Amino acid sequence: MSSQRPPPFRGHSRSREHHRVSHGLFRTEDPGLSDEEAFVRDLEALLLVLPEGAVFTHITAARLYRWQLPALPSQVPYFAAVRGERCPRRPGLLCSRLTHQSAETWVGHLPVDTPEEVLLRCARDLGVLDLLILIDSALRMGHVSEARMREILASARPGVARLRRAWDLSDPAAESAGETVLRALHLAIDVPVVSQVDVHDEGGQYVGRADLLVAGATRVHEYDGAGHRDKVQHRNDLRRERRFAGTPYDRYGFTLDDLLNHPAVILHEIDRGLGRRHSAGRLRRWRVLVGESLYSDRGRARLINRWKRAMGVVEWSETAS
């Protein structure tokens, strides 16, 4: 931990100079910290109450690994895994037990579970669509060993079935969470696509890299996220679209609102473009994926309530579904 700042401490404080990480656990308040720096300093403080050999896991470790994350709630617990009988119980901290043997892994000076075990821990809570975002990112960054993942997927440990479903849909070529969601929609509606395809005009001049190319067609489908509303990016996008006009390809952009709230419109447009008969069954598969994920109100409420119960906070009004 940094020697330039006072270390975190256990005890009690009412000083505005101290930030409360959890009950009886504080660190120095520093308004100049970025969100990631504050996150790391909170984890440094939590090491004071975790037993020796504990590691950070689940979404906490995924964030330390800098993987792309799904649409998490604004308040997310810290996750750790411990060995032995000592399992700290504190508001905002969820501990599980380490039952496997794995190599010691560190991100900076913080102990973390191995990437494959982190994904399995996440699979016990998250939906397939959420997991797919994490897996795509972990694969793209070269963090996941396929051999170790095969060992986990061949086991009967909790979460394996859901992790296997997401693993079978994964693609290390995906470059953003939004692109992963867009590809998942195509898989749900039976439209095979190829990720990150270099597009050239009829003269062989490079035009750009397409997020998704519909297999066997000249349709380019891309995710237009919030970054595309930036003024400079918008100008670059317009120039890129003009270059596409000189190619055999037709580009279609989709926003997250399109994918989550207007999937029927997208399905009709794609069916017409591919000249195939419309089937509502394809749409139902997509809605199930979204409904079980953090991209739906129901999925978020289910997960938040699960975490609250695990921390001993029970709100019976939220348990009915």
N, C-alpha and C positions, 0 to 999 in steps of 0.2 A: 504494500500500500504506500501511497505517497508520503514522503518524509516532510513535505512542505506544509502539510495541514495536520492539526491535532488528530490523533486516532479516535475512532468511535469508542464509546464507553457504555458500560452498564450502570444503571442507577436511576436517578430521577432528576429532572431539571424543568424549571419553568422559564428559563432564559430564552429570549427570542434568538439568541445566537446559536441555539441548538435545534436540530431537526429531529423529530421523533420518528424513528424507523418502525418500532413496535413497542409493546409494553416494556418499560424499563430499559430501552435500548435507543441510544442517541448518537448522532454525529453532528459535526459543526455545520451550521447553515451557511450556504454559499450561493447567493443569487446568480453568480456568474457561471455556475456549472451548466453544461448542456444536459439534455435529458439522459443521454447515454452515460455521461460522467456521474450524474446523480444516481443513476441505476447501479453503476459499479460500486459507488461509495455505500449505498444501502446494503449491497451484498457483502461488502467488507465488514459492515457492522454485524450482519447476521452470522458471520463466522464466529463471533464471540459466544453465541448460544448454541451453535451446532457442535456435536461431538466430533472427535477426531475420526477421520476417514469419511466424513460426510461429503457429498458432492451436490452441486446444483444440477437440476434436471428439468424435464418437461419444457414449458414455454420459457422459463427463466434461462435454461441452457441454450435453447434455440435462439434467444435474443443475444446471448453472449457470443454464439457462433456467427451471428449476423446473417442468419437466414431470413428470407422473406417470410413475413408473418401474415396470417389471415386477419379478418376484421375483428380484433380482440375488443372486449369491453374496456371501458375507461379504467376500471379498477380490476387488476389481475393480481392474485396472490403470488408470493414467491414460492418456488418449489425446490425442495431438497430431498435427497435420499440418504438414509443413514443405515449403519450396521449396528447390530446389538440391540439391547433393550431400551437404551435411552433415546427417546423420540420427543423433542421439544414441541410444546403446544403453545403457540402464540398467535394472536390475531394477525392475519395477513401472511402467515407462513403455513404451508402444507408440506408435511413430511411423509414420505413413504419409506419402506424398508428395502435395502439392497439385498437381494437374494442371489445375485450372480457374481462371478469373478470377472473382472475386466481390468485392462491396463489403466494405470494412473494417467489422467488426462487433465490438462490445464489450459485455460484461456487467460493469458496474462498471468496473474498471480492467484486466480480463482479456480478451485477444483470443480470440474464438471464431469458428468457421466459421458460415456462414449456416444457418438452421434446415433448409432443404431439403437441403443437403449433409450436415448432421449425420444426418438421417434415412437418407440413402443410405449413409453409413458404417456406421450401425447395421444396415442391411439386409444387409450382407455377413457379419454374425455371428449376428444374432438371428433367431428364428422369426417367422412371420407374427403370431401372437398377441401376442408381445412388442412387435413394431413397431406393432400396432394400438393398444396402450395409449399409446405415445409420440405417434402421429399424432393420436389423439383429443384428447389434452391440448394438443398444439401448435396444433391448429385452434381449440380452445376459447379459448386465450389469444391468438388472432389473430396468431401468429408466422409462419404459413406463407403464402407467396404462391402461389395456385393457378396463376398464369401460369408462375412459375419451376418449380413442381413438374411442370407439363405438359412443360416443356422437358426436364427430367431423365427423366421417364417415357418420352419419345419417343426417348431415346438407347439405346445398347447398352452402357452402362457396367456394371461388376460390381455386382450387388445390385439392379438395376432390376426384374428379374422378380418378386422377392419383395416389393420395395417397392410395385410396382403392385398385387399381390394384396391387400396390407394397405390401400393407399389406397382401393381399390374397396369395402372393407368399413367404412371409417371413418365416424364420425358426430361432429361437433363438439358435439352436445348432451350427450354423455356427461360425467358429473361426477366419476367416480372410476375407478381401474383395475379395481376389482371389478365395477363396472357394465359396463365394456367387456368383461370376460371373460364376464359373464352374457349380454350381447347376442351375443357371438361364438358361444356355445353355441346360442342360438336360431337364428342364421343357419345354423349347421352342420346343425341338425336340421329345417331348412325351416319355421321358425315366424316369419313376419314380425312385427316389433314396431316401435312408435313410442316414441322416447325422450322423457323428461321431459314428461309429459302432466299438465295440471292437471285434478284430479278434483273434481267437485261432487256434492252429494247431490241427492235428487229435488226439493228446494226451491230449488236453485240456490246453496246455501251452499258456499263453498270448503272442501274437506276437506284437500287437500294435493297435492303434486306427486309423481306416480308415476315410478319409474325407467323402467319399461318397461310399455307397454300392448300386449297381443297384438292385432294388427290384426284388426278384424272381430269381436272378442269383448269380454267384460267382465272379462277376467282381467288383474290387475295383478301383475307379477313384479318383485321388488325384491331387491337385494343387501344382505344383512345382514352387514356386516363387524364387525371387532373393536370398533369404536367403539360398536356397539349393545349391547355388554355393560356399558358404563358405567352406573352406577346411575341417574344423572339422565336419560341418553339412553333407558334402558330404560323409565322412567316415561313419558317423552314418546312413545315408540313405542306403549306400551299405550293411551294416550289417542288417538293417531292411529288405531290399529286399531279402537277403539270408534266413531270417527267414520266409518270405512269401513263399519261395520255398517249405517249408514243410507243406503247408496248401492247402486246396482245392481252394483257391482264387488266381485269376490272378490280378496283380496290373498294372495299366496304369497311367502314369504321364502326365500331360498337363501343358504347360506354357501359359502365357498371350498371347504371339505371336500366339500360336496354336489357342486359343479361338477367337482372333480378326481377324487374317489374314488367317487362314487356317481351318475355321469351316467345309467346305465341306469335307475335308480329315477326320476330326474327325467323322462327321456324317456317312460317308461310313464305317469307321472302326467299329463304334458302331452297325450299321445296320448288317454288316457281322457277328459280334460277337453274336448278338441277333437272327440272322437268320430271319430277317424281310426284307420286300421289301423297297427299297430306295424311299423316297418322297422328292422332292425339296421344297415342300410347308413348310416343317418343317424348312428348312434352311432359307427361307424367313422370318419367324417369328423371328428368332434369329437376322437376319440382321437388321430388323426394331428396335428391342430393342437396339442394339448397335448403330445404326445410330442416334437414338434420345438421346443418352447418351454422357457423357464427354469422352467416350472411342473412339469416332470418331472425325475426323477433323471437319466434318459438325456440329456435336453437340456442340463441343467446340466453334467454330466460332459463332454459333447462340447465345450461352449464353454470350460470351464476348461482342458481339455487343448489346445484350439486356441490360447488365449492363452499358455499355458506354452510351447508350441513356438515361437510368434512371439517370445517373450522369450529363447529359447535354453535353456529348461528342458524337457528331454525325459524323460518317465516312460513307458517302453514298456509298463508294466503297464496304463496307461490308454488306450492307443491302439487296442486291439482292441474291436470292437463287433459 
